[in-house]
């Protein structure tokens, strides 16, 4: 959980999040993200970390215009055919990108001529595009496949977690101001959500079905042990975020709307 100021772009948080998980040996092999996190820069930076970003490309093409995504591209992003199936007579590569040359005899009479990015030159019609445009074109083509739909459909599952954080904890309606205070309370709420999830997972392990005792039963028999763990968790968060001493002798757990549990730690006096 990371909290930033409102003017900071969420897109800048993807790579630090991946690096943080890798430091804990929990790094993913692929990340399913919405389009905001799927910029070309994020995809390239993540690739250097060994992580594949699966996300829709941002932006919309101008209506009726033919772009690199409409051309046949090789794995290396080189044009191998135009939208009409014609192969280029020559391909070139420079520091900034690729260039494909098509026979003008075919391009002059092509019905797609007005919308095609090919420009007439000395040796033929030229299609020039950058390496970035080639990568985005390949991603746009991949988005139309069944493989992309199958892999990306799992991303929707995270929306339930974000919704629960909002509905059950009121994380979007805090009664404090200042980044430190907001960060402190949001992280506590996120920990509470994890406690809810842990309880649900424990309760799903019914005796006799291959699982262990439920977490509710465990709390009933080992209440002091469980609360000691909870207090240490919140104490660690408090020391990391606010660097204040905490009096662990007083902690109160009570119910609010939707049976949401809050754990309050009193600041040490003196």
Secondary structure, DSSP 8 states (H G I E B T S, - for coil): -----TTS-GGGHHHHHHHHHHHTT---SEEE--GGG--HHHHHHHHHTT-EEE----S---TT---GGGSEE-TTS-EEE-TTS---SEEEE-SSEEEEEE-HHHHHT-TTTTT---EE-SSSEEEEEEHHHHHHHHHHHHHTSHHHHHHHGGGGHHHHHHHHHHHHH-TTS-S--SHHHHHHHHHHHHHHHHHHHHHHHHHHS-TTTT----HHHHHHH-HHHHHHHHHHHHHHHHHHHT---EEEEEEEEEE-GGG-EEEEEEE---
